[in-house]
Amino acid sequence: MPWNELQAWQRGRLAAFLTDLAKRSPFYARRLDGVPVAQAGSPDDWAAVPFTTKDDLRAAQQAATTDAFLGDLQGVDSADIMQVVASSGTTGIPVFFGLTETDRQAWSDSVANMFFTAGIRRDSVVALTTGMPLVAGGMPYADAVRRIGATLVWGGGQTTARMATIMQKLRVDTLIGTASFATFFAGRCEEVLGVPADRLSVRTVIAGGEPGMGEEAIRERVRSGWGADRISEVMGLCDVMPGMWAECPEGGGMHFTAGRNIFVELIDPGTGAPVPWEPDAHGEAVYTTFTRQATAVVRFRSRDHLKVVGTACPCGRTSPLIRCVGRTDDMLIYKAMNVFPSAIRDVVLDAFATEIAGPLRLRKAHADQVRFDEAMPLEVELPKGRSAASADDLAERIQTAVLERLRVRVAVEFLQHGAIPIGEYKNALTYVG
């Protein structure tokens, strides 16, 4: 279905969805009071529907009772909730979401659509590296792999050595992990197995959970590390749907793959005004789960900043092609300049990927630090066998490149290879020193 027709089809379902939701969820009964929900399908009336934030969801869960253990957000009887999933909590206290059996099947279908778009087929042998079943990349991902009919090898939660051995023994051909884990796990495999990762059977790498896999320097590191034929970036949100965007074989950006269940808007993050889905448009993704029963969200502000890179694709899919450039939660301020940590990472890896080990991180003075008046401390891992004393010129070149391209200053501090831990789930781009 052409994108405009799909969005019109979705809008035709919004009025009935909101009318029903206001009867089931105390949280949305209050928020939709006085809103013309019967006309919500029109863009003008839809603009009157308030946004929902992560803090709103956390507050709604404070009202949890025995009869509604997910708080005022809950829209069905507790007995009808057959599964609970949690947000990762990387940007605050986790929020829990319930699924009815109908919800679970919708999730399984939509996430399977994402993975199918990304390259998983019935004959794939798929390694899932997430170690936490409760999060979006856990049980929902596993359900979706099984929904396609592929062979699921859920190795997450094992030691790196055991995971690598399992993948070798079972001839895994598809790896699912976060962007950073997929990038650096190849090196760990060689350390453990004694053979380079490109000698294993992995030829498709599917990565999400954090921005990055859209950058060519990172893609090339993954491609060469694994000997991969296919690199696919994917994206979703536990609050909305664990899988909603995926790259097709063309690899030019991520398609929206959850249109059967999710209405997505692009807005100006400052004003909340709608942004057209046009090439080079930038905006924040806002989602409405218009089929969800247990814990629906309406106009949920994802804080994910998207760039539309195209509106047509040779593969025939009709949704816009996007890249995620960062999250509002990650935004830092150097003097008067806003900067995403991912932008700093992209500059460094684009220009210096062959001279560093790969992992890098920004150091904060305290957990709430957003503003930096001095150069931002940037820790960079060196390759094996290279000392910090031999890298003074490299530090200066990195600092100059970041300043020229982003107009922010960093102070490079070199660390030995392996000093920065790489988790199997999400890796924060900043940390507390």
C-alpha positions in Angstrom: 0.0 0.0 0.0 1.4 3.4 -0.9 2.6 5.4 2.2 -0.1 8.1 2.0 -2.8 5.4 1.6 -1.4 3.4 4.5 -1.5 6.5 6.8 -5.1 7.3 5.6 -6.1 3.7 6.4 -4.5 4.1 9.9 -6.2 7.4 10.5 -9.5 5.8 9.8 -9.0 3.6 12.8 -7.9 6.2 15.3 -11.3 7.6 16.4 -12.7 4.1 17.3 -9.5 3.2 19.0 -9.4 6.3 21.2 -13.1 6.1 22.1 -12.6 2.5 23.3 -9.4 3.2 25.1 -10.9 6.1 27.1 -13.4 3.5 28.5 -10.7 0.9 29.4 -7.7 2.9 30.7 -8.0 5.4 33.6 -4.8 7.1 32.5 -6.2 7.8 29.0 -9.7 8.5 30.2 -8.2 11.6 32.0 -5.9 12.6 29.2 -8.6 12.4 26.5 -11.2 14.2 28.5 -12.4 17.1 26.4 -10.6 15.9 23.3 -12.8 15.4 20.2 -11.9 11.7 19.9 -14.8 11.0 17.5 -13.0 13.2 14.9 -9.5 12.1 15.7 -9.0 10.7 12.2 -8.6 14.3 10.8 -5.1 15.8 11.1 -6.4 19.0 12.7 -8.4 17.2 15.5 -5.5 14.7 15.9 -3.3 17.6 16.8 -5.5 18.2 19.9 -4.6 14.7 21.3 -1.9 15.2 23.9 1.6 13.6 23.6 2.6 10.9 26.0 6.1 10.8 27.4 8.1 8.1 29.3 7.7 10.1 32.5 3.9 10.0 32.0 4.1 6.2 31.7 6.2 5.9 34.9 3.8 8.1 36.8 0.8 6.0 35.6 2.5 2.9 37.0 2.7 4.4 40.4 -1.0 3.8 40.8 -0.6 0.0 40.6 -3.1 -2.1 42.5 -3.7 -5.8 42.9 -6.5 -5.6 40.3 -4.3 -3.4 37.9 -0.7 -4.3 38.6 0.4 -2.1 35.7 -1.3 0.9 37.0 -3.7 3.3 35.4 -2.2 2.6 32.0 -3.7 -0.9 32.1 -6.7 -1.3 29.8 -7.7 -5.0 30.4 -8.3 -7.2 33.4 -5.1 -8.6 35.0 -6.2 -12.1 34.2 -6.1 -11.3 30.5 -2.4 -10.3 30.6 -0.3 -13.3 29.6 3.1 -11.7 29.3 5.0 -8.7 30.7 7.8 -6.9 28.9 10.1 -4.2 30.4 11.8 -1.3 28.8 15.6 -1.5 29.2 15.8 1.3 31.7 19.0 2.7 30.1 17.5 6.2 30.5 15.7 5.8 33.8 13.5 3.5 35.8 12.1 0.7 33.6 8.5 0.8 32.6 6.5 -2.5 32.3 4.1 -3.3 29.5 1.5 -6.0 29.4 0.4 -8.1 26.5 -2.8 -10.0 25.9 -2.6 -13.0 23.7 -3.9 -10.8 20.8 -1.2 -8.3 21.6 1.5 -10.9 21.7 0.5 -12.3 18.3 0.5 -8.8 16.8 4.0 -8.2 18.3 5.2 -11.5 16.9 3.8 -10.7 13.5 5.2 -7.2 13.3 8.7 -8.1 14.7 8.8 -11.0 12.3 8.1 -8.6 9.5 11.0 -6.5 10.6 13.3 -9.6 10.7 12.1 -10.9 7.3 12.8 -7.4 5.8 16.3 -7.6 7.4 17.1 -11.0 5.9 15.9 -13.8 8.1 14.3 -16.8 6.3 12.9 -20.2 7.3 16.3 -21.8 6.6 18.3 -19.3 8.7 20.1 -20.4 11.8 19.9 -17.3 14.0 22.0 -16.5 17.1 20.1 -14.1 19.5 22.7 -12.5 21.8 20.3 -10.7 24.2 20.7 -12.2 27.6 17.5 -10.8 29.2 14.2 -12.4 28.2 12.1 -9.6 29.8 13.3 -6.8 27.5 12.1 -6.0 24.0 15.1 -7.8 22.4 14.5 -10.9 24.5 11.3 -13.0 24.3 9.6 -10.8 21.6 12.7 -11.2 19.4 12.7 -15.0 20.0 9.0 -15.3 19.3 9.5 -13.4 16.0 12.4 -15.6 14.8 10.2 -18.7 15.5 7.3 -17.0 13.8 9.3 -16.9 10.6 10.2 -20.6 11.1 13.9 -20.0 11.4 16.1 -22.0 13.8 16.6 -20.0 17.0 19.9 -20.3 18.8 19.4 -18.2 21.9 23.0 -17.9 23.2 22.6 -14.6 25.1 23.5 -14.7 28.8 26.4 -17.1 28.2 30.0 -16.1 28.5 31.5 -14.6 25.3 33.6 -17.8 25.0 30.7 -20.1 25.3 28.6 -18.0 22.9 31.3 -18.1 20.3 31.7 -21.8 20.6 27.9 -22.4 20.3 27.9 -20.3 17.1 30.8 -22.3 15.7 29.4 -25.7 16.5 25.9 -25.0 15.2 27.0 -23.1 12.1 25.0 -20.0 12.9 24.6 -17.9 9.7 22.7 -14.9 11.2 23.7 -12.8 14.2 21.3 -10.5 16.0 22.8 -8.1 18.5 23.2 -4.4 19.3 25.3 -2.3 17.0 28.3 -2.1 19.4 28.1 -5.8 20.3 28.0 -6.9 16.7 30.9 -4.6 15.9 33.3 -5.8 18.5 32.2 -9.4 19.1 34.1 -10.5 16.0 37.4 -9.7 17.7 36.4 -11.5 20.8 35.5 -14.6 18.8 39.0 -14.8 17.3 40.5 -14.5 20.8 38.4 -17.4 22.1 38.3 -19.8 19.1 41.7 -19.2 17.7 40.2 -18.6 14.2 39.0 -15.3 12.8 35.2 -14.7 12.9 35.1 -14.5 9.1 35.9 -18.3 9.2 32.6 -19.0 10.9 29.3 -19.3 9.1 27.8 -15.9 9.9 26.9 -14.0 6.7 24.0 -11.9 7.9 24.4 -9.4 10.8 21.2 -7.7 12.1 21.9 -4.9 14.6 19.8 -2.4 16.5 19.2 -1.1 20.0 21.4 1.9 19.5 22.3 4.2 16.6 25.4 3.4 14.6 24.9 0.7 12.0 23.9 3.3 9.4 27.5 4.6 9.4 29.6 3.2 6.7 32.7 2.9 8.8 30.9 0.8 11.4 29.2 -1.3 8.7 32.6 -2.0 7.0 34.1 -3.0 10.4 31.3 -5.5 10.9 31.3 -6.7 7.3 35.0 -7.4 7.2 35.1 -8.8 10.8 32.4 -11.4 10.1 32.9 -11.8 6.4 29.2 -10.8 6.1 27.3 -10.5 2.9 24.4 -8.7 4.5 24.3 -5.9 7.2 20.8 -4.9 8.3 20.1 -2.1 10.8 16.8 -2.5 12.7 15.0 -0.4 15.3 12.0 -0.7 17.7 10.9 0.4 21.2 9.5 -1.8 24.0 7.1 1.0 24.8 5.5 0.7 21.3 6.7 -2.3 19.4 10.1 -4.1 19.7 10.5 -4.1 16.0 9.3 -1.3 13.6 12.1 -0.4 11.2 14.4 -2.5 9.1 16.8 -2.4 6.1 15.9 -4.3 3.0 18.6 -5.9 0.8 19.2 -2.5 -0.9 20.6 -1.2 2.4 19.9 2.5 1.9 18.0 3.1 5.1 15.3 1.5 7.3 11.7 0.9 6.2 8.7 1.1 8.5 7.5 -2.5 9.0 4.8 -2.2 11.6 2.0 -0.3 9.7 -0.6 -2.9 10.5 -0.4 -2.0 14.2 1.4 1.3 14.7 0.7 4.9 13.4 3.9 6.9 13.2 4.3 10.6 12.9 7.3 12.8 12.4 7.3 16.1 14.5 9.5 19.1 15.2 10.8 18.2 18.6 10.8 21.8 19.7 7.3 22.9 18.6 5.5 19.5 18.2 4.4 20.6 14.7 4.1 17.8 12.1 7.0 17.3 9.7 6.3 15.9 6.2 7.9 12.6 5.3 10.1 14.1 2.6 13.8 13.5 1.7 16.2 15.2 4.1 13.5 15.9 6.6 14.5 15.7 10.3 12.2 15.1 13.2 11.3 13.1 16.3 9.3 9.9 15.8 5.9 9.8 17.6 4.0 6.5 17.8 0.4 5.4 18.5 -0.4 1.7 19.1 -3.9 1.6 17.6 -4.4 -2.1 18.0 -2.9 -2.7 21.5 -5.2 -3.9 24.2 -3.4 -4.2 27.5 -1.1 -1.2 27.7 -1.7 1.1 24.7 0.3 4.3 24.2 -1.0 7.3 22.3 1.2 9.9 20.6 4.2 8.5 22.4 7.3 10.7 22.1 10.1 8.3 21.4 12.9 10.9 21.6 14.4 9.2 18.6 15.6 11.8 16.1 15.1 10.5 12.5 16.5 11.7 9.2 14.4 10.8 6.1 17.0 9.6 3.5 14.5 8.7 0.8 10.9 7.9 -0.1 11.3 5.3 -2.8 13.3 2.0 -2.9 14.0 -0.5 -5.7 12.8 -3.3 -3.4 9.2 -2.0 -3.9 8.5 -1.2 -0.2 6.7 2.1 0.0 7.5 3.5 3.4 10.0 6.3 3.8 13.7 5.3 4.4 15.1 6.6 7.6 18.2 6.7 9.8 18.1 7.3 13.5 20.7 10.1 14.3 20.4 10.0 18.1 18.1 10.4 21.1 17.1 13.5 23.0 18.0 11.6 26.2 21.6 11.4 25.0 21.9 15.0 23.9 24.9 16.9 25.4 25.8 20.6 25.3 29.3 21.9 24.7 29.1 25.6 25.6 26.3 26.7 23.2 26.5 23.7 20.9 24.2 20.6 21.1 25.8 17.3 20.1 24.8 13.7 20.1 27.5 11.3 21.5 26.8 9.2 18.4 27.9 12.1 16.2 31.3 12.2 17.9 31.6 8.5 17.5 30.7 8.6 13.8 33.4 11.3 13.2 36.1 9.3 15.0 35.2 6.0 13.3 34.8 7.6 9.9 38.3 9.0 9.9 40.3 6.8 12.3 38.7 3.3 12.2 42.0 1.6 11.1 44.0 3.3 13.9 41.9 2.5 17.0 40.5 -0.6 18.5 36.9 0.6 18.1 35.2 1.1 21.5 35.1 4.7 22.8 33.1 6.5 25.5 32.5 10.0 26.9 33.1 10.5 30.6 30.7 12.5 32.7 31.6 14.0 36.1 28.2 13.0 37.5 25.1 11.1 36.3 23.1 14.2 35.5 25.8 16.1 33.6 24.6 17.5 30.3 26.6 20.7 29.9 30.4 20.8 29.3 32.2 24.1 29.5 35.6 22.4 29.0 36.7 19.9 26.4 34.6 16.7 26.8 36.7 13.7 28.0 36.7 11.1 25.3 38.2 7.7 26.1 39.4 5.7 23.1 40.7 2.1 23.0 44.0 1.5 21.3 44.7 -1.6 19.2 46.6 -4.5 20.8 50.3 -3.7 21.2 50.0 0.1 20.8 50.8 2.3 23.8 49.4 5.7 24.6 52.9 7.2 24.5 53.0 6.4 20.8 49.6 7.9 20.0 50.1 11.7 20.8 49.7 12.6 17.1 46.6 10.5 16.8 45.0 12.2 19.8 45.6 15.6 18.2 44.2 14.5 14.9 41.0 13.1 16.5 40.5 16.3 18.5 40.9 18.4 15.3 38.6 16.3 13.2 35.8 16.5 15.9 36.2 20.3 16.3 36.2 20.9 12.5 33.1 18.8 11.8 31.0 19.3 14.9 32.4 22.5 16.5 32.8 20.9 19.8 36.1 20.1 21.7 37.0 16.7 23.0 40.1 15.7 25.1 41.2 12.3 24.0 42.4 9.8 26.6 43.7 6.5 25.4 43.0 3.2 27.0 44.5 -0.2 26.4 42.6 -2.8 24.2 39.7 -4.4 26.1 39.4 -1.7 28.8 35.9 -0.6 27.7 33.3 -3.3 28.4 31.0 -4.2 25.6 27.6 -5.5 26.8 25.4 -7.8 24.9 22.4 -5.5 25.2 22.4 -1.7 25.0 25.6 0.2 25.6 25.3 3.8 26.9 27.4 6.2 25.0 28.2 8.2 28.1 29.0 7.0 31.6 29.8 8.3 35.1 33.4 8.6 36.0 
